[in-house]
Amino acid sequence: MGPISAAACNVIVGLASMAAVATGVRLSLPLPDDGDLAAKWEYFREHKDEFDLLLFGSSTVGRGVVAPLLDEQLARRGLDLRSFNWGIDGMMMFESGYWLERVLALRPARLRWVVVELDDWVPRRPSNPEFGTERSIAWHGWRQTSQVVRSWLLSEHPPGWKYRLSRNHIELMFQRNLNLGLVPRLLRAHAHARVHEEPLPPLTDDNLNALAGYRAMPSDVVTTARRRLLGDVPAYQERVAAIDAASEPPALDRYNMHALGQFTRLFSSAGVEPIYLVMPTVSLGRRGFAETLGDAGHLGLVLDYQKPARHPELFELAARYDADHLTHTGAERLTHLLAEDLAPLLGAPPTH
């Protein structure tokens, strides 16, 4: 073997060894204990063969759908199944895709449906407080990062912005795969956890057994978003009215169709049927894209609850914790509606 080929071989072996060590270190680390993620993952791994339906999405799902009540209502319609609420605070579709891959790789024996929250595939900016946390680094694998970059390239931002925003996410991917700056990051995460504690107690197996992942918004904690709602109710009502008044659907030329297709293939390969869900928030983008995608035939089953004229009970103040989250009363209302709409899609016998 010549000197050049020997040198190249040494480089390849060195890089492979470094990657193997980095992967081993990353896999040995505990999951980021953020937004109930670690508790739900560990619980689901132990009970994966007990559930027929999963609910995936952000806190609007995690704190908006009461899984035991959903099971009860579906049972009244002739469906004997169990659901688990995998909603996690701040989890958008890029991160949902990462955790769906891991969940489906467990091959849950009974799983047949996943109800997944649909959003507009807009990545987080570096200014977002959740950007750069251990949890956000954890899901920045190659597939997810490439889709983030694709979304930025499709955006309306100037080229310089697209480059900088894409670079920020690529840096997270390298931090994840090569463990760059791992010790300082862990120290920062530990300090952050001590200062910014979750207002709710940690999820326990008793919580998860009783409520199957559902976590109500805290009635005794007033967040900034709730103060904003209660302090300017007319502004909230104007935003609600704007949802029904919006007449021009968004174009799909800037929507990440490739990422949506990746979702579709993920479900298909696992033999699981997706049902896309639009939660009753006041953000216009999600509903508009759901209607446009549905009309164009890009989505299969879609349940859209961001329709104040059709579901005014979900937008009344008694049902709202803040502009995007439901109170427990609101969550129960939504769960009743969801059960009614899901039943025929899941094969419930017709009622007479």
N, C-alpha and C positions, 0 to 999 in steps of 0.2 A: 504494500500500500504506500503510495507516494506521500510526501509531506503535506501537500495541500489537502488531499482527501482525509489524511489522518487528523489534520487540524479541524476540518469541517466536521468530522465524526465526533471529535472531542467537544466542539461547540454544541452539536445536537444533543449529545449525552448530557452535557451540563445543563442545557435549557430544559431537557426532559426531567432531569433530577430536580431542578429548581421548581418546575411546575408541579411535580409530584409532591414535593415537600409542602409547597404552598397550599395545594389541594388538601393534603392531610391535615395541616394546621387549621384550615378553614372549616373542614368537616368536623373537627374535634371541638370547635368552639360551641358554646351554648347558643340557642336561638336568641335573637334580640327580644328582650322581655318588654315589648312595646305594644300597646293597644290590644291586649289579650292574645296576641299572636302565639306565643310559646305555649300558653295554657290550652288553647284550642287545638294546636297541632299535636301536642302530646296526648290529649284526650282522644282526639279522632284516631290517632294511630292505634290506640288500645281498643277502640270501639268501631272501627271502620266497617265491619260487616253487619252493623246493626241498622244502617240507614239506607233508605230508598231514594231520598231527595236531599240535595244540598242547596243552600242559599248563599251565594257568593256576592260580595260587594263591599262597599265602604260602611261607615258608621250609620248611614241612612238605612241600610239593610240590617246591620247588626243590632241597631236600636229601634228598628221600625217594623220587624216581622216577628211575632211571638210564635216560635216553632211548636210548642206543645198545643197551643190553641189552633194552629193550622192543622195539626194532625187530628185533633178532636173534630174540627169542622169537616175535614175530608172523610173521616170515619162516618159521620152522619150522612154523607153522600155515597157511602158504600165502598170507600177506599181504605184498606187497612195498610197503612204505611207509616214510616217514621222519617221525620226531617231533622236536619241539623243546620243551624244558622252559623255560617262561616264568615259573616260580615265582620270586618276589622276596621277600626277607626283609620281614616285616611287612605284606605286601600283602593286605588284606581285600577283600570283594566290592565295596565302593564304588570303591576304586582299581582293582580288576580291571576293573570296567565301563568306566572311563575309558580304560584301556590297550587293552581289547578293541575299543573303538570305533576307536582309532587304528590298531590292527593290522588290523582288518577293512577300514578305509578304504583300506589299501594294495592291496586286492583280490589277495591271494595266489592264484596261479593254480591250485595243487593242493590247497589247504586244503579239507578236507571235514568234519573233526571238531575240536571243542574239548572237552577234558576239563577241567572247571573245579571248583575246590574250593568246596564249599557251606559257608557259615557262617550265623550267626544274625542278620546285619545289625545288630549292635550297634556304633554308632560309637565312636571313641576319645574319651576325656575329655581336657580340657586338662591334666590331671595326667600323662598319658602322655608319656614323653620324646620320642616321635616327633611329637606334636602341635605344629603351628606351624613345622615344618621346611620348607625349600624344597620338598622332595618332597611333603609333605602339602598345601602350598598349591597345588602344580602341578595336582592333580587336582580341586580344588574349583571346577569349572565349575557352571553353573546346574543342570543335571540332577542331578549327583551331590550338590550341596549340598541341593537340594530333597528328595532321598531321605533324606539324613542327618536333616534336620529332621523329616521324616515318621516316621522311626524313633524319634527322641526323643519325639515326640508320642504314639506308640503305647506307649511304655515305661511302667513302673509308677512312675516318679519323680513327686514332687509338682509341681504347676504351676510353682512358682518355679524348680525345677531344670530343668524342660523348657525354660523360657524362656532361662535362662542358658546351658545347653548348646547350644541351637539358635543363640543369638546368637554364641557363640564360633566356630561353623563358618561362619556368615554373614559374620563378620569376615574369615575366611580367604578366602572367595569374593571379597570386595571387594579384599583385598590382591592376590589373583591378577589380577583383571580391571582394576584401576586402578593396579597396581604401587605401592600405598601402602607407604611405609617400605622400599622396595626396597634402597637402599644399606646401611642398617643390617642388614637381613636377610642380605644377601650377606656382609657382614663377619662376622656371627655364624656363618653357615654355614661360612665359611673357617676361623674359629678353632676351631669344633667339629670340623671334619675333621682339623685338626692334632692336637687333643688326643685324640679318640676314634677312633683308626684301626681299620679293619677288620682282624681278626686274620688273614684270608686275603689273599694277593696279589690285585691286580686281575685281572679276567678278560681274557684276550687272545683273539685270533682262533684261535690254536692250541688254547687250552682249549675254545673254543666249537666248533671243528671236531671235536675229539676226543670231547667229552662232550655236545654239543648242549644246553648250558644247565644240565646237572646239576652240582651242587657239593656234595661230601660234607661232612658236619660235620667240623670239624677234630679229628683224633685227638690232636694235641699241645697243644690249648688246653682248659683246664678252666674253663668258665663257671660263674656262680653257679647257674644251673639244673642243671647237671650235678653240682655239689657237693651240691646239695639232694637230688638223686636218690640219689647214692652214700652220702650221710650218713644217710639215713633210708629204707632200702629197704622196711621194713614199711609206712610211710605211702604209698609209691607203690603197693604191692600192694593196700592197702585201697582206693585210688582206682580201680584197675583192677577190683577185685571189685565196686565200686559201679556200674560201667557196666552189667554184666550184671544186677545186682540191681535197677536202675531199672525200675519197672514202669509208671509213669504217664507217658504221653507228654505233652509240652507242648501247650498250646492254641495255636491259630493266630491268636487275636484280637489278639495283640501282635506278630505277625510281619509284616514289611513285604512284603505280597503285591504291592503296586504295583511295588516295585523288582524283585522276581522276574519280574513280567510284562514289565518293561522289558528285562530280560536276554533273555527268550524272544523278544521282538520284534526285538531286535538280531541274534540268531542267525538268525531266520527271514528277515529282510531281506537278510542276507548269503548265504543258501543254505547255511548251515553247521549241522551237527547237534551240539547240546550233550549232553555226558554229565557228569552231576554226580557229584562225588567227595567222600566223607567219609574223611578221613585217620585213621589209628589214633592219635589223641591221647587224653588222659584227660579232656578237656573234655566234659561230658555234653550240653550244649546242641545241638551240631551233629548228633549221631546222632539225638537225639530229634526234632528238627525234620525231618530227612531222612525218618524213618519216617512221621511224621504227614503231611508234604506228599505223600509217595509214596502213602500209603493214601487220601488225599483226591483224588488224581489231578492234583495241581498240578505234578508233576515227570514228565518223560519217563523217561529212562534214568538210573539211580542205581547207583553202585557204593559200597558201604558197608563199610569195613574197620575200623570202630570196634566190633568185636565180638570181645572177648577169648576167649569160649567157642568161637567158630568159627575164629579165627585166633590161637591162643595164641602161635605162633612170632613174632608181631609185637610181643608185649608182654613177652617174656623179656628179662632184663637184657642179654644179649648183643646184642640187637637195638636197645637203647635208648641214645641219647646223653643224653637227659633225658626228662622226662615227656611232651613233645610231639614230639620229634624222634628220628628213627632214626639209628643208626650206618650205616656203609656196608654192613655185613652185613645189617642190617635193611632198608635200601633195596633191596638185591638181592632179599631175600625178597619184599618188597612188589611189586617190579617183575615177578617171576615170576607172582605171583597176578593182578596187573593184566593181564598179557598173556593169561593163561588166560581171564579174564572178558571182556576186550575183544574177543577174536578173533571170537566169534559175533556180537557187536553190529556189528562192522565188515565182516561178510560173509565170514568165513573159510569155506572149504569144509568140510563135515562130515568128521570123522575116523572111520575104521572100525577 
